[in-house]
Amino acid sequence: PHALGLAIPLVIAISTGVAARAGILIRDRLALERMRTVGAVLFDKTGTLTKGRPAVRDVTGFGVPADEVLRLAAAVEASSEHPLAKAIVSAATGGIPNASGFRALPGRGVEAVVDGTPVEVGGPALLRERAIDMPTEISDDVETWSARGATVLSVVRDGRIIGAVAVEGEMRPESAEPSSFTATFFFNDTAT
């Protein structure tokens, strides 16, 4: 009993010290004991490895040039305050058309009328709700983007998908090469 009474606090104190020298702060020493049951650890490095805000990384079009897809998405997203919307608007070049009738669709996306035509921007829930299938011509791009952890938003004009936009964490230049890790943004809701 005496050996255990000395050994356990000593091991905890030494472990805390070794961790501190490695830059790890342990606020709850009992957490060390519970760590033996942990199977996976997720680290939030937003603002450390990334700039802390999403950015448009890829755009593809289906029958419409990619820059036009981005401009239409930006027109719809211009009235939204969602971080993904801000990324799309800041990435658009060449002037953003005016949109009217903006409406947020919680958990699905946003919609507005651009140049007299309804345009929607949203994720998979929007496509399911509208019973819209992803064109095979762009589905490979969308699958690749999703596999690397990007948030993929489809752009729908007049009930048809005209393209997709991949939004990801923008890496800091001083971070490791982007191919060595993935930055994914998680938000409380998926609406843009």
Contacts in CASP RR format, 6 or more apart in sequence:
PFRMAT RR
TARGET T0000
AUTHOR 0000-0000-0000
METHOD contacts of the structure
MODEL  1
PHALGLAIPLVIAISTGVAARAGILIRDRLALERMRTVGAVLFDKTGTLT
KGRPAVRDVTGFGVPADEVLRLAAAVEASSEHPLAKAIVSAATGGIPNAS
GFRALPGRGVEAVVDGTPVEVGGPALLRERAIDMPTEISDDVETWSARGA
TVLSVVRDGRIIGAVAVEGEMRPESAEPSSFTATFFFNDTAT
12 29 0 8 1.000
12 32 0 8 1.000
15 26 0 8 1.000
15 32 0 8 1.000
16 26 0 8 1.000
16 29 0 8 1.000
16 32 0 8 1.000
19 25 0 8 1.000
19 26 0 8 1.000
20 26 0 8 1.000
26 32 0 8 1.000
45 183 0 8 1.000
46 52 0 8 1.000
46 183 0 8 1.000
46 185 0 8 1.000
47 172 0 8 1.000
48 172 0 8 1.000
49 171 0 8 1.000
49 172 0 8 1.000
49 175 0 8 1.000
49 176 0 8 1.000
49 181 0 8 1.000
49 183 0 8 1.000
50 169 0 8 1.000
50 170 0 8 1.000
50 171 0 8 1.000
50 172 0 8 1.000
50 175 0 8 1.000
50 183 0 8 1.000
51 169 0 8 1.000
51 170 0 8 1.000
51 171 0 8 1.000
51 172 0 8 1.000
52 169 0 8 1.000
52 170 0 8 1.000
53 83 0 8 1.000
53 86 0 8 1.000
53 87 0 8 1.000
53 169 0 8 1.000
53 170 0 8 1.000
54 83 0 8 1.000
54 84 0 8 1.000
54 87 0 8 1.000
54 151 0 8 1.000
54 167 0 8 1.000
54 168 0 8 1.000
54 169 0 8 1.000
54 170 0 8 1.000
54 185 0 8 1.000
55 87 0 8 1.000
55 90 0 8 1.000
55 91 0 8 1.000
55 167 0 8 1.000
55 168 0 8 1.000
55 169 0 8 1.000
55 170 0 8 1.000
56 70 0 8 1.000
56 87 0 8 1.000
56 88 0 8 1.000
56 91 0 8 1.000
56 165 0 8 1.000
56 166 0 8 1.000
56 167 0 8 1.000
57 145 0 8 1.000
57 150 0 8 1.000
57 166 0 8 1.000
57 167 0 8 1.000
57 168 0 8 1.000
57 169 0 8 1.000
58 141 0 8 1.000
58 145 0 8 1.000
58 150 0 8 1.000
58 165 0 8 1.000
58 166 0 8 1.000
59 66 0 8 1.000
59 67 0 8 1.000
59 69 0 8 1.000
59 70 0 8 1.000
59 163 0 8 1.000
59 164 0 8 1.000
59 165 0 8 1.000
59 166 0 8 1.000
60 66 0 8 1.000
60 69 0 8 1.000
60 138 0 8 1.000
60 141 0 8 1.000
60 142 0 8 1.000
60 163 0 8 1.000
60 164 0 8 1.000
61 69 0 8 1.000
61 138 0 8 1.000
61 162 0 8 1.000
61 163 0 8 1.000
61 164 0 8 1.000
62 135 0 8 1.000
62 137 0 8 1.000
62 138 0 8 1.000
62 161 0 8 1.000
62 162 0 8 1.000
62 163 0 8 1.000
63 162 0 8 1.000
64 72 0 8 1.000
64 157 0 8 1.000
64 162 0 8 1.000
64 163 0 8 1.000
66 163 0 8 1.000
67 93 0 8 1.000
67 94 0 8 1.000
69 155 0 8 1.000
69 162 0 8 1.000
69 163 0 8 1.000
69 164 0 8 1.000
69 165 0 8 1.000
70 88 0 8 1.000
70 91 0 8 1.000
70 92 0 8 1.000
70 93 0 8 1.000
70 165 0 8 1.000
71 92 0 8 1.000
71 93 0 8 1.000
71 94 0 8 1.000
71 95 0 8 1.000
71 96 0 8 1.000
71 97 0 8 1.000
72 97 0 8 1.000
72 114 0 8 1.000
72 119 0 8 1.000
72 155 0 8 1.000
72 157 0 8 1.000
72 162 0 8 1.000
73 88 0 8 1.000
73 92 0 8 1.000
73 119 0 8 1.000
73 121 0 8 1.000
73 153 0 8 1.000
73 155 0 8 1.000
73 165 0 8 1.000
74 88 0 8 1.000
74 89 0 8 1.000
74 91 0 8 1.000
74 92 0 8 1.000
74 96 0 8 1.000
75 96 0 8 1.000
75 97 0 8 1.000
75 98 0 8 1.000
75 99 0 8 1.000
75 112 0 8 1.000
75 114 0 8 1.000
75 119 0 8 1.000
76 99 0 8 1.000
76 102 0 8 1.000
76 110 0 8 1.000
76 111 0 8 1.000
76 112 0 8 1.000
76 114 0 8 1.000
76 119 0 8 1.000
76 120 0 8 1.000
76 121 0 8 1.000
77 84 0 8 1.000
77 85 0 8 1.000
77 86 0 8 1.000
77 88 0 8 1.000
77 89 0 8 1.000
77 110 0 8 1.000
77 121 0 8 1.000
77 192 0 8 1.000
78 85 0 8 1.000
78 89 0 8 1.000
78 96 0 8 1.000
78 99 0 8 1.000
79 99 0 8 1.000
79 102 0 8 1.000
79 110 0 8 1.000
79 112 0 8 1.000
80 86 0 8 1.000
80 102 0 8 1.000
80 104 0 8 1.000
80 110 0 8 1.000
80 192 0 8 1.000
82 187 0 8 1.000
82 191 0 8 1.000
82 192 0 8 1.000
83 185 0 8 1.000
83 187 0 8 1.000
84 151 0 8 1.000
84 153 0 8 1.000
84 167 0 8 1.000
84 185 0 8 1.000
84 187 0 8 1.000
84 192 0 8 1.000
85 110 0 8 1.000
85 192 0 8 1.000
87 167 0 8 1.000
88 121 0 8 1.000
88 153 0 8 1.000
88 165 0 8 1.000
88 167 0 8 1.000
88 192 0 8 1.000
89 96 0 8 1.000
97 114 0 8 1.000
97 115 0 8 1.000
98 114 0 8 1.000
99 112 0 8 1.000
99 113 0 8 1.000
99 114 0 8 1.000
99 119 0 8 1.000
100 112 0 8 1.000
100 113 0 8 1.000
101 112 0 8 1.000
101 113 0 8 1.000
102 110 0 8 1.000
102 111 0 8 1.000
102 112 0 8 1.000
103 110 0 8 1.000
103 111 0 8 1.000
103 112 0 8 1.000
104 110 0 8 1.000
104 191 0 8 1.000
105 111 0 8 1.000
105 120 0 8 1.000
105 122 0 8 1.000
105 126 0 8 1.000
105 191 0 8 1.000
106 189 0 8 1.000
106 191 0 8 1.000
107 125 0 8 1.000
107 189 0 8 1.000
107 190 0 8 1.000
107 191 0 8 1.000
108 122 0 8 1.000
108 123 0 8 1.000
108 125 0 8 1.000
108 126 0 8 1.000
108 129 0 8 1.000
108 190 0 8 1.000
108 191 0 8 1.000
109 120 0 8 1.000
109 121 0 8 1.000
109 122 0 8 1.000
109 123 0 8 1.000
109 125 0 8 1.000
109 126 0 8 1.000
109 153 0 8 1.000
109 190 0 8 1.000
109 191 0 8 1.000
109 192 0 8 1.000
110 120 0 8 1.000
110 121 0 8 1.000
110 122 0 8 1.000
110 191 0 8 1.000
110 192 0 8 1.000
111 118 0 8 1.000
111 119 0 8 1.000
111 120 0 8 1.000
111 121 0 8 1.000
112 118 0 8 1.000
112 119 0 8 1.000
113 119 0 8 1.000
114 157 0 8 1.000
117 157 0 8 1.000
117 158 0 8 1.000
118 157 0 8 1.000
118 158 0 8 1.000
118 159 0 8 1.000
119 155 0 8 1.000
119 156 0 8 1.000
119 157 0 8 1.000
119 158 0 8 1.000
120 126 0 8 1.000
120 130 0 8 1.000
120 155 0 8 1.000
120 156 0 8 1.000
120 159 0 8 1.000
121 153 0 8 1.000
121 154 0 8 1.000
121 155 0 8 1.000
121 156 0 8 1.000
121 165 0 8 1.000
121 192 0 8 1.000
122 153 0 8 1.000
122 154 0 8 1.000
122 156 0 8 1.000
122 191 0 8 1.000
122 192 0 8 1.000
123 152 0 8 1.000
123 153 0 8 1.000
123 154 0 8 1.000
123 190 0 8 1.000
123 192 0 8 1.000
125 190 0 8 1.000
126 132 0 8 1.000
126 154 0 8 1.000
126 156 0 8 1.000
127 133 0 8 1.000
127 134 0 8 1.000
127 154 0 8 1.000
127 156 0 8 1.000
127 161 0 8 1.000
130 156 0 8 1.000
130 159 0 8 1.000
132 154 0 8 1.000
132 156 0 8 1.000
132 159 0 8 1.000
132 160 0 8 1.000
132 161 0 8 1.000
134 142 0 8 1.000
134 154 0 8 1.000
134 161 0 8 1.000
134 164 0 8 1.000
135 161 0 8 1.000
138 161 0 8 1.000
138 163 0 8 1.000
138 164 0 8 1.000
141 164 0 8 1.000
141 166 0 8 1.000
142 152 0 8 1.000
142 154 0 8 1.000
142 164 0 8 1.000
145 152 0 8 1.000
145 164 0 8 1.000
145 166 0 8 1.000
146 152 0 8 1.000
148 168 0 8 1.000
148 182 0 8 1.000
149 168 0 8 1.000
149 182 0 8 1.000
149 184 0 8 1.000
150 166 0 8 1.000
150 167 0 8 1.000
150 168 0 8 1.000
150 184 0 8 1.000
151 166 0 8 1.000
151 167 0 8 1.000
151 168 0 8 1.000
151 184 0 8 1.000
151 185 0 8 1.000
152 164 0 8 1.000
152 165 0 8 1.000
152 166 0 8 1.000
152 167 0 8 1.000
153 164 0 8 1.000
153 165 0 8 1.000
153 167 0 8 1.000
153 192 0 8 1.000
154 161 0 8 1.000
154 163 0 8 1.000
154 164 0 8 1.000
155 161 0 8 1.000
155 162 0 8 1.000
155 163 0 8 1.000
155 164 0 8 1.000
155 165 0 8 1.000
156 162 0 8 1.000
167 185 0 8 1.000
168 183 0 8 1.000
168 184 0 8 1.000
168 185 0 8 1.000
169 183 0 8 1.000
169 184 0 8 1.000
169 185 0 8 1.000
171 178 0 8 1.000
171 183 0 8 1.000
END
